[in-house]
Amino acid sequence: MTLASLAAFAGLCLVLSVTPGPDTFLVLRIALNRPSAGIAAAAGSAVGAIAWAALVGVGLAAILEQSAELFRWVKIAGGLYLLYLGVSSFIKSRKAAKAGADGSAPEAALPYSRLSALGAGALSTLLNPKVGLFCLAVVPQFIPHGGDTMGTSLILGVVVAVIAFAYLSMIAVVAFKAMRWLKRPKVSTVVERVSSGVIAGLGVGVVASGATS
């Protein structure tokens, strides 16, 4: 693989990364209350991307693409997970806002540890078949004829992961820098509920798409 090919692939990955999706809102949602956990979620998403690249390398992603029923259930599972994340986060936000209004000690809106955030980020990416299909459609185009399919797939997966991690980590850092403003009770409540609603809405859309496909 030439440097020009690698640069072209990195450009495609950058476009994919900056397009808002579940991972973007998940990292933002987590980083609002614990920036280090937001970065951990970004790392989890990167791990999920490498896992998808590995699946492409061994041919399992192709099986997923060819099996409409399997693809449908993976899609539904991913949507349900996003819906769960969105609804549970919204409920936590309401409880925290109510506790603050009552003058009692506010409940943490997002009780994510770095480890649980890492897992949430990884699951969000692993249960998103669109990531796998992106890898399946793009990665083979950059594998030299007769080359090491698995090795090249992993290298390209690392490129995807590094770019995604860098972008999502930037999202977490921006959230941290804006923390003083975002932590104002009214602003924090609005941001948390909107981000939770977006995640849940994405989940509903994915489930509906999977159920009708």
C-alpha positions in Angstrom: 0.0 0.0 0.0 1.3 3.4 -1.0 1.3 6.5 1.1 -1.0 8.1 -1.4 -3.5 5.3 -1.0 -3.2 5.5 2.8 -3.8 9.2 2.7 -6.9 8.8 0.5 -8.3 6.2 2.9 -7.6 8.5 5.8 -9.5 11.2 4.1 -12.6 9.0 3.7 -12.3 8.0 7.4 -12.2 11.7 8.3 -15.4 12.4 6.4 -17.0 9.5 8.2 -15.8 10.6 11.6 -17.0 14.2 11.4 -20.5 13.1 10.3 -22.6 13.2 13.5 -23.7 9.8 14.6 -24.5 7.8 17.7 -20.8 7.8 18.9 -20.6 11.5 18.7 -23.6 12.1 20.9 -22.7 9.3 23.2 -19.2 10.8 23.9 -20.6 14.3 24.3 -23.3 13.0 26.7 -20.7 11.1 28.9 -18.1 13.9 28.7 -20.5 16.5 30.1 -20.1 14.9 33.6 -16.7 13.2 33.4 -14.3 14.3 30.6 -12.0 11.3 31.1 -14.9 9.0 30.7 -15.8 10.7 27.5 -12.3 10.0 26.2 -12.6 6.4 27.4 -15.9 6.1 25.3 -13.9 7.5 22.3 -11.3 4.8 22.9 -14.1 2.2 23.1 -15.4 3.4 19.7 -11.9 3.0 18.3 -11.7 -0.5 19.6 -15.0 -1.3 18.0 -13.8 0.0 14.7 -10.7 -2.2 14.8 -12.9 -5.2 15.6 -15.0 -4.5 12.5 -11.9 -4.2 10.4 -10.7 -7.6 11.8 -14.1 -9.1 10.9 -13.7 -7.8 7.4 -10.3 -9.4 7.3 -11.6 -12.8 8.1 -14.7 -12.5 5.9 -17.4 -12.3 8.6 -18.6 -8.9 7.6 -19.3 -10.2 4.1 -21.5 -12.9 5.6 -23.4 -10.2 7.5 -23.9 -8.3 4.3 -25.2 -11.4 2.4 -27.5 -12.5 5.2 -30.4 -10.1 5.2 -31.9 -11.7 8.3 -28.7 -11.6 10.3 -28.1 -8.0 9.2 -31.7 -7.1 10.3 -31.3 -8.5 13.8 -27.9 -6.9 14.3 -29.4 -3.6 13.2 -32.4 -4.0 15.6 -30.0 -5.0 18.5 -28.0 -1.8 17.8 -31.1 0.3 17.7 -32.4 -1.1 21.0 -29.0 -0.5 22.7 -29.1 3.2 21.5 -32.7 3.5 22.7 -31.7 2.1 26.1 -28.8 4.5 26.4 -31.0 7.5 25.5 -33.9 6.6 27.7 -31.8 5.7 30.7 -29.7 8.9 30.4 -32.9 11.0 30.1 -34.3 9.4 33.3 -31.0 10.1 35.1 -31.1 13.7 33.9 -34.7 14.2 35.2 -33.8 12.7 38.6 -30.7 15.0 38.9 -32.8 18.1 37.9 -35.4 17.2 40.4 -32.9 16.6 43.2 -31.4 20.0 42.4 -34.8 21.7 42.5 -35.6 20.1 45.9 -32.3 21.5 47.3 -31.0 18.0 48.0 -27.7 16.7 46.9 -27.9 16.3 43.2 -27.6 12.9 41.7 -24.9 12.3 39.2 -26.5 12.5 35.8 -24.2 10.0 34.2 -22.7 7.4 36.6 -20.2 6.2 34.0 -16.8 5.0 35.2 -14.0 5.0 32.6 -14.4 1.3 32.2 -18.1 1.4 31.6 -17.7 4.3 29.2 -15.1 2.3 27.3 -17.6 -0.6 27.1 -20.5 1.7 26.0 -18.4 3.2 23.2 -17.2 -0.2 22.0 -20.8 -1.7 22.0 -22.2 1.4 20.3 -19.8 0.8 17.4 -19.9 -3.0 17.4 -23.7 -2.9 17.2 -23.7 -0.5 14.3 -23.7 -2.6 11.1 -23.2 0.5 9.0 -19.6 0.7 10.3 -19.1 -2.8 9.2 -20.6 -2.2 5.8 -18.4 0.9 5.4 -15.3 -1.2 6.2 -16.6 -3.9 3.8 -17.2 -1.5 1.0 -14.0 0.6 1.4 -11.3 -1.5 3.0 -11.1 -4.1 0.1 -10.5 -1.2 -2.3 -7.2 -0.5 -0.6 -5.9 -4.0 -0.2 -3.2 -4.8 -2.8 -4.0 -7.7 -5.1 -2.4 -10.8 -3.6 -1.5 -8.9 -0.4 -2.0 -9.9 3.2 -5.8 -9.4 3.6 -5.9 -9.7 7.4 -2.8 -7.6 8.0 -3.8 -4.8 5.7 -7.4 -4.8 7.1 -6.0 -4.4 10.6 -3.7 -1.6 9.5 -6.6 0.2 7.8 -8.7 -0.5 10.9 -6.1 1.2 13.1 -6.3 4.2 10.7 -10.1 4.4 11.2 -9.7 4.0 15.0 -7.0 6.7 15.3 -9.0 9.2 13.3 -12.2 8.4 15.1 -10.5 8.5 18.5 -8.9 11.9 17.7 -12.1 13.4 16.6 -14.2 12.0 19.4 -11.6 13.0 22.0 -11.7 16.5 20.7 -15.5 16.5 21.3 -14.8 15.4 24.9 -12.2 18.1 25.4 -14.5 20.8 23.9 -17.2 19.7 26.3 -14.7 19.9 29.2 -13.6 23.4 28.1 -17.2 24.5 28.0 -18.0 22.8 31.3 -18.4 26.0 33.3 -21.2 27.2 30.9 -22.6 23.7 30.3 -22.8 23.1 34.0 -25.3 25.9 34.6 -28.4 24.0 35.8 -30.7 25.1 33.0 -28.1 24.7 30.3 -26.9 21.3 31.6 -30.4 20.0 31.8 -31.2 21.1 28.2 -28.0 19.7 26.8 -28.3 16.4 28.6 -32.0 15.9 27.6 -31.4 16.9 24.0 -28.4 14.6 23.6 -30.3 11.8 25.3 -33.3 12.4 23.0 -31.1 12.4 19.9 -29.5 9.0 21.0 -33.0 7.5 21.7 -34.3 8.9 18.4 -31.5 7.4 16.5 -32.2 4.1 18.2 -35.9 4.3 17.3 -35.0 5.0 13.7 -32.5 2.1 13.5 -35.1 -0.3 15.0 -37.8 0.9 12.7 -35.5 0.5 9.7 -34.4 -3.0 10.8 -38.0 -4.1 11.4 -39.2 -3.0 8.0 -36.2 -4.2 6.0 
